[in-house]
């Protein structure tokens, strides 16, 4: 899988991997590969969420500064 997936696509792929693993009918080697891919996707999603959160905080801080300037 590509690191260029959107958050939604990466989350969808992660959910599918979890479903596959929860069924419990995969050979061990395949289950380990899916687990590793799931961990990679989980990290990718976490990174994207952290970047989105930082962007929102930055915008909120910029808006607060603009509000403070307007009030003076």
GIRAQUI-V873448 format. One record per pair of residues at least 6 apart in sequence whose C-alpha atoms are under 8 Angstrom apart, sorted by the first residue. I is the first residue (numbers start at 1). J is the second residue. D is the distance in Angstrom with one decimal. If there is no record, write none. Layout:
I:J:D
I:J:D
This chain:
3:44:7.4
7:45:6.0
7:48:6.8
10:41:6.1
10:44:7.7
10:45:6.7
11:41:7.4
11:42:7.8
11:45:6.8
13:41:7.8
14:38:5.5
14:41:6.1
14:42:7.0
17:34:6.2
17:35:7.5
17:38:6.3
18:38:7.5
20:26:7.8
21:31:6.4
21:34:7.5
21:35:7.7
